[in-house]
Amino acid sequence: MASRSVNKVILLGHLGKDAETRFTSGGASVTTFSIATNRRWKDQQTGEWKDQTDWHNIVLWRQENLGQFLTKGKQVYVEGRLQTSSYDDKDGNKRYKTEVIADDVILLSGRGEGGDAPSYEQPSSGPVSMPRSARPQRPAGPPAPDPYGDQGVNDDDVPF
């Protein structure tokens, strides 16, 4: 029996700059961008709130139509897998890079909305988003039951 493994990444963050789309020699498009995710916790010793921002490099293949919508400050949902590759730098040293190879990218901020989001500056790379017309449509049917019951979840409950 073969052993099983899982390589799945789900990120929800903000674009640090506009996405960049290039084409391979074979004509396939590759859109790259970076998103910032934040973590906030209370330091047990000092009682102060601490913030940490992590940057994630995203690669999206064959979706050149999305690149124009992925602009700085937009909030996006990304689902994909991790991939690590290596290369030799100009001095002959082996370097490694880990990227998220995206399967799904969904733009969460609407048109003209990125102004409410914090402005993130990133060291390198760019952002991406999906237009509503390109999103998969859900079949009509009864609404899904509310998983939170009577508790109700609003924007104040979301940590970002």
C-alpha positions in Angstrom: 0.0 0.0 0.0 1.4 3.4 -1.0 1.7 6.1 1.7 -0.4 9.3 1.2 0.7 12.9 1.6 -0.8 16.3 1.2 0.6 19.5 -0.3 -2.1 22.1 0.0 -1.8 25.8 0.8 -4.7 28.3 1.5 -3.8 31.9 1.9 -5.9 35.1 2.4 -3.9 38.3 2.1 -3.3 41.6 0.4 -1.2 42.2 -2.7 2.0 44.2 -2.2 2.2 45.5 -5.8 0.6 44.8 -9.2 0.9 41.3 -10.7 3.3 40.7 -13.6 2.4 38.5 -16.5 5.0 37.0 -18.8 4.9 34.4 -21.5 7.1 31.3 -22.0 8.8 30.6 -25.3 5.9 28.1 -25.9 3.3 30.8 -25.4 2.0 29.8 -21.9 1.3 32.7 -19.6 2.8 32.9 -16.1 1.5 35.5 -13.7 3.5 36.2 -10.6 2.6 38.2 -7.5 3.2 38.3 -3.8 0.7 38.6 -1.0 1.1 39.6 2.6 -0.5 37.7 5.5 -0.5 38.9 9.1 -0.4 37.3 12.4 -1.2 39.1 15.7 -0.6 37.8 19.2 -0.2 39.0 22.7 3.3 38.6 24.2 2.9 36.6 27.4 5.8 38.3 29.1 5.2 42.0 28.2 1.4 41.9 27.6 2.1 43.9 24.4 0.4 43.0 21.1 2.9 41.8 18.4 2.4 41.8 14.7 4.2 39.7 12.1 3.8 40.0 8.3 4.9 37.2 6.0 5.2 37.5 2.2 4.3 34.6 -0.1 5.4 34.4 -3.7 2.5 33.1 -5.9 2.8 31.6 -9.5 -0.3 31.3 -11.6 -0.1 29.5 -14.9 -2.3 30.1 -18.0 -4.5 32.8 -16.5 -3.2 35.9 -18.2 -6.7 37.5 -18.1 -6.4 37.8 -14.3 -3.2 39.7 -14.1 -4.9 43.0 -14.9 -7.2 42.7 -11.9 -4.5 41.8 -9.4 -3.4 45.2 -8.2 -1.6 46.6 -5.1 -3.7 46.5 -1.9 -6.4 44.1 -3.2 -7.4 41.3 -1.0 -7.1 37.8 -2.5 -7.8 34.2 -1.6 -5.2 31.8 -3.0 -5.4 28.0 -3.0 -2.5 25.8 -4.3 0.5 23.8 -3.5 4.1 24.5 -2.3 7.0 24.0 -4.7 10.6 24.4 -3.9 13.3 24.7 -6.6 17.0 25.5 -6.6 19.4 27.5 -8.8 23.0 28.6 -8.8 23.5 32.3 -8.2 26.1 34.4 -10.1 28.8 33.3 -7.5 28.0 29.6 -8.0 26.2 29.3 -4.7 23.1 27.0 -4.6 20.0 29.0 -3.7 16.5 27.7 -3.0 13.1 29.4 -3.5 9.7 28.2 -2.3 6.6 29.4 -4.2 2.9 28.7 -4.1 1.7 27.3 -7.4 -1.9 28.5 -7.5 -4.8 26.4 -8.5 -7.5 29.0 -7.5 -7.2 32.8 -7.1 -10.3 34.7 -6.0 -10.3 38.5 -5.8 -12.1 39.4 -2.6 -11.9 43.3 -2.7 -14.4 44.7 -5.3 -13.6 47.1 -8.0 -12.1 50.3 -6.5 -11.9 48.8 -3.0 -8.2 48.4 -2.1 -8.2 51.8 -0.5 -9.7 50.4 2.7 -7.1 47.8 3.0 -3.7 48.5 4.6 -1.0 49.5 2.1 1.6 46.8 1.9 5.1 47.3 0.5 6.9 44.2 -0.5 10.6 43.5 -1.3 9.9 42.0 -4.8 7.1 40.4 -6.8 3.5 41.5 -7.5 -0.3 40.9 -6.9 -3.2 39.1 -8.7 -7.1 39.0 -8.8 -10.0 37.2 -10.4 -12.9 39.1 -12.1 -16.4 38.2 -11.1 -17.2 37.1 -14.6 -14.4 34.5 -14.5 -15.4 33.0 -11.1 -17.2 29.7 -11.2 -20.9 30.0 -10.8 -22.7 28.0 -8.1 -25.8 26.1 -9.2 -29.1 27.5 -8.0 -30.6 25.7 -5.1 -31.5 26.0 -1.4 -29.1 28.2 0.6 -26.5 26.4 2.6 -27.2 26.2 6.3 -25.4 28.8 8.5 -22.5 26.9 10.1 -22.5 29.4 13.0 -26.1 29.0 13.9 -27.5 31.9 15.9 -24.0 33.2 16.8 -23.7 35.3 13.7 -20.3 36.3 12.4 -19.6 39.8 11.2 -16.5 41.8 10.0 -15.4 42.5 13.6 -14.9 38.7 14.1 -12.4 38.4 11.3 -8.8 38.9 12.5 -7.6 40.8 9.4 
